[in-house]
Amino acid sequence: MERIIHYHIQDTDAGLRIEQYLRRKGYSSQNLTRLKRMPESILVNGIWSYMRTVLRPDDTLTVHILETESSPNIPPVELPLDIIYEDNDIIVVNKPAGMPVHPSLNNYRNSLANALMWHYQTLGEAFTFRCTNRLDRDTSGLTVIARHMVSSSILSGMGYRHEIRREYLAIVRGSLTPEEGTISAPIGRTGSSLIERRVDFENGDPAVTHYRKLCEKNGYSLVSLILETGRTHQIRVHMKHIGYPLIGDYLYNPDMEAIRRQALHSYRLSFLHPITGEPVEFTAPLPADMQAVLESSSF
């Protein structure tokens, strides 16, 4: 992966050293260390420069990122891949239900990482898999992957500061009452389980979910959920907590009558582009299995 980024230095940034300027842009210490090791990775007005170089008004700072190695131990596998958006910095994918994000012992060749490794291998590009918003295997929908180390660092910082807005769609049985509200309930582990979570007001981590019923059809409610925090299984645990667990959820509500996986879909992602700073927004339509539960037109 080769990426060249240009920054035009404004008066407000004049007097900063290059490393200070890049830190303000979201570059991590690891990014700066790796850039120092890359040949002619930092230039000012076309001239190779040190990180301690002081910037002046109207300077053009160029960052040259060159990554020549791909993620080890992730075999490229030709798998269905629904790319919603792709540029030199990010790729947004609509992940199907049943596909893990990362390879594991029992899912070594059927993950999103495998599919992307194949995609970039066919393009002849090195690729390191860096996923920003991870989804459970059986949750469908949008996830964003960084294409290089700098966009990864910036997106990670945005995620930590809750600057990536995530909207999910879920289906619950019955008529959701009240039709909208906010669930503020800390989440922690359940006993010694490494997977299961529960609401834990004594030892749990803060978690906030906003929900709103969109429609009610066929005895089910379609719900929009927006996260303020990103705890493991947050939506699944919170909806169970208020008495409306997601249908098809083998862990928290094994109600498999209408669907064979948790009825949860990452519908919308919006954030500032990590390099350009421009607002971007992406949506992925409700998948067929969830649509079939409602027996209605697409949303």
C-alpha positions in Angstrom: 0.0 0.0 0.0 1.4 3.4 -1.0 -0.3 6.6 0.0 0.8 10.2 -0.4 -0.9 12.8 1.7 -0.4 16.6 1.3 -1.1 19.1 4.0 -1.1 22.9 3.4 0.2 24.7 6.5 -2.0 27.5 7.7 -0.9 30.5 9.8 -2.5 28.9 12.9 -0.1 25.9 12.6 3.0 27.8 11.8 5.8 27.3 14.4 4.8 23.7 15.1 7.4 21.0 14.6 6.3 18.4 12.1 5.8 15.8 14.7 3.6 18.2 16.7 1.5 19.0 13.7 1.0 15.3 12.8 0.0 14.5 16.4 -2.7 17.1 16.2 -3.9 15.4 13.0 -4.3 12.1 14.9 -1.1 10.3 14.1 0.0 8.0 16.9 3.5 7.6 18.3 3.7 4.3 16.5 2.8 6.1 13.2 5.6 8.6 13.7 8.1 5.9 14.6 7.3 3.9 11.5 7.4 6.9 9.3 10.9 7.8 10.5 12.0 4.3 9.2 10.4 4.7 5.8 12.6 6.3 3.0 11.8 10.0 2.4 8.4 9.7 4.2 8.3 13.3 5.3 8.9 16.2 2.9 8.4 20.0 3.2 8.0 21.7 -0.1 9.4 18.6 -1.8 12.5 18.4 0.4 13.1 15.5 2.7 12.8 16.8 6.3 13.2 15.6 9.9 10.3 15.4 12.3 11.7 18.2 14.4 11.6 20.6 11.4 9.5 23.8 12.2 6.7 24.5 9.8 6.1 27.9 8.2 2.9 29.5 6.7 2.1 28.1 3.2 4.5 25.2 3.5 3.3 22.0 1.9 3.9 19.0 4.1 3.9 15.7 2.3 3.6 12.4 4.1 4.6 9.3 2.1 3.3 6.1 3.5 4.7 2.8 2.1 3.5 -0.5 3.5 5.0 -3.5 1.7 3.9 -6.4 3.9 0.4 -7.9 4.3 -1.1 -9.3 7.5 0.6 -12.6 8.3 -1.5 -15.7 9.0 -4.6 -14.5 7.1 -4.9 -16.6 4.0 -6.6 -14.9 1.0 -9.9 -16.6 0.2 -12.4 -15.8 -2.5 -15.6 -15.0 -0.7 -18.6 -12.8 -1.4 -17.7 -9.2 -0.6 -20.2 -6.3 -0.8 -18.0 -3.2 -0.9 -20.1 0.0 -0.3 -17.3 2.5 -0.6 -13.5 2.4 -1.2 -10.8 5.0 -1.5 -7.1 5.2 -0.7 -7.8 5.5 3.1 -10.9 3.5 4.0 -13.1 0.7 2.8 -16.7 0.3 3.9 -18.2 -3.2 3.6 -21.7 -4.6 4.1 -20.9 -7.8 6.0 -23.3 -10.7 5.7 -24.6 -12.5 8.7 -22.7 -15.6 9.5 -19.3 -14.2 8.5 -16.8 -13.5 11.3 -14.8 -10.3 11.1 -11.5 -12.0 12.1 -10.1 -15.5 11.5 -10.2 -17.8 14.5 -9.4 -21.4 15.2 -12.7 -22.6 13.9 -13.2 -19.9 11.3 -9.8 -19.7 9.7 -10.8 -19.3 6.1 -14.3 -17.8 6.1 -13.9 -14.3 7.7 -14.2 -10.8 6.3 -10.4 -10.5 6.7 -9.9 -13.5 4.4 -12.2 -11.9 1.8 -10.4 -8.6 1.9 -7.0 -10.2 1.7 -8.2 -11.9 -1.6 -9.6 -8.6 -2.9 -6.3 -6.8 -2.4 -4.2 -9.7 -3.6 -6.0 -9.6 -6.9 -5.2 -5.9 -7.1 -1.5 -6.7 -6.4 -1.5 -4.6 -3.2 -0.1 -5.3 0.2 -2.9 -5.2 2.8 -2.9 -5.2 6.6 -6.3 -5.9 8.0 -7.4 -3.1 10.5 -11.1 -3.2 11.3 -12.4 -0.1 13.2 -16.0 -1.2 14.2 -16.1 -4.9 14.8 -19.4 -6.7 14.4 -20.5 -10.1 15.9 -20.4 -13.0 13.4 -24.2 -13.1 13.1 -24.7 -9.3 13.0 -25.0 -8.1 9.4 -24.2 -4.6 8.0 -21.7 -1.9 7.8 -18.1 -2.0 9.0 -15.2 0.3 8.2 -11.7 -0.9 7.6 -8.6 1.3 7.4 -6.4 0.9 4.4 -3.2 2.1 6.0 -1.7 2.8 9.4 -2.5 6.5 9.6 -6.2 6.2 8.8 -6.4 3.3 11.2 -4.9 5.4 14.0 -7.2 8.4 13.3 -10.3 6.2 13.1 -9.4 4.4 16.3 -9.1 7.8 18.1 -12.5 8.8 16.7 -14.0 5.6 17.9 -12.6 6.1 21.4 -14.0 9.6 21.5 -17.4 8.3 20.2 -17.1 10.4 17.0 -18.3 7.6 14.8 -22.2 7.6 14.7 -23.6 4.1 14.4 -27.2 3.3 13.8 -28.5 -0.3 14.0 -31.8 -1.9 13.1 -33.1 -4.7 15.2 -36.3 -6.7 15.4 -38.1 -7.6 18.7 -41.3 -9.6 19.3 -44.4 -7.6 20.1 -45.2 -4.0 20.4 -42.2 -2.0 21.8 -43.5 0.2 24.7 -42.5 2.9 25.3 -41.8 3.5 21.6 -38.6 5.4 22.2 -36.2 6.1 25.0 -32.7 5.9 26.3 -31.2 2.9 28.1 -28.4 3.8 30.5 -27.3 0.6 32.2 -23.7 -0.5 32.9 -22.6 -3.8 31.3 -20.2 -6.4 32.7 -19.3 -10.1 32.3 -21.6 -12.9 33.4 -19.8 -15.0 35.9 -16.7 -16.6 34.4 -18.0 -16.5 30.9 -15.7 -14.9 28.3 -18.6 -14.2 26.0 -21.9 -13.5 27.8 -22.6 -10.1 29.3 -25.3 -8.7 31.6 -26.4 -5.5 33.1 -24.3 -5.0 36.2 -24.9 -1.8 38.2 -22.1 -2.6 40.7 -19.2 -3.6 38.5 -20.2 -2.9 34.9 -18.9 -0.4 32.5 -21.1 2.6 31.6 -23.3 1.9 28.5 -25.9 4.1 26.8 -28.2 3.1 24.0 -30.9 5.3 22.4 -33.8 3.4 20.8 -36.9 4.3 18.7 -39.6 2.1 17.2 -39.8 2.5 13.4 -42.8 0.3 12.7 -44.8 -2.7 13.9 -45.8 -5.5 11.5 -46.6 -9.1 11.6 -46.4 -9.1 15.4 -42.8 -7.7 15.5 -41.3 -4.2 16.0 -38.5 -2.8 13.9 -36.3 -0.7 16.1 -33.6 1.9 15.4 -30.8 2.0 17.9 -28.0 4.5 18.2 -25.0 3.8 20.5 -23.2 6.3 22.6 -20.8 3.6 23.9 -19.5 0.4 22.4 -19.7 -2.4 24.9 -19.6 -6.0 23.9 -23.2 -7.1 23.0 -24.5 -3.8 24.1 -27.7 -3.7 22.1 -28.5 -7.3 22.8 -28.0 -6.9 26.5 -29.8 -3.6 26.8 -32.9 -4.7 24.8 -33.1 -7.8 27.0 -32.8 -5.6 30.0 -35.9 -3.6 29.1 -37.9 -6.8 28.3 -37.6 -6.8 24.5 -34.7 -9.1 23.6 -33.8 -9.5 19.9 -35.4 -12.4 18.2 -33.0 -15.2 17.0 -30.4 -14.4 19.7 -29.0 -17.8 20.7 -27.2 -16.3 23.7 -29.8 -14.0 25.2 -33.1 -15.1 23.6 -33.2 -18.3 21.6 -36.4 -17.4 19.9 -35.7 -19.0 16.5 -39.2 -19.1 15.1 -38.8 -16.4 12.6 -35.0 -16.1 12.1 -32.0 -18.2 12.9 -29.6 -15.5 14.0 -29.9 -12.3 16.2 -32.0 -9.9 14.2 -29.4 -7.1 14.2 -28.1 -5.0 11.3 -25.5 -2.2 11.2 -27.6 0.1 9.1 -25.8 3.5 9.1 -22.3 4.8 9.7 -21.4 8.5 9.7 -18.1 10.2 10.6 -15.5 12.7 9.4 -13.2 11.2 6.8 -9.9 10.4 8.6 -7.8 12.2 6.0 -9.9 14.8 4.2 -12.0 15.7 7.3 -15.2 15.8 5.1 -18.4 14.3 6.6 -19.3 10.9 5.1 -22.3 8.7 5.6 -23.1 5.2 4.5 -26.2 3.0 4.7 -26.9 -0.7 4.0 -30.5 -1.9 3.4 -32.2 -4.3 5.7 -31.1 -7.8 4.7 -33.6 -10.3 3.3 -33.9 -12.5 6.4 -34.9 -9.6 8.6 -37.1 -8.2 5.8 -38.9 -11.5 5.6 -39.8 -11.3 9.3 -41.7 -8.1 8.8 -43.2 -9.1 5.4 -43.1 -5.5 4.2 -41.4 -3.3 1.7 -37.7 -2.4 2.1 -36.5 0.2 4.6 
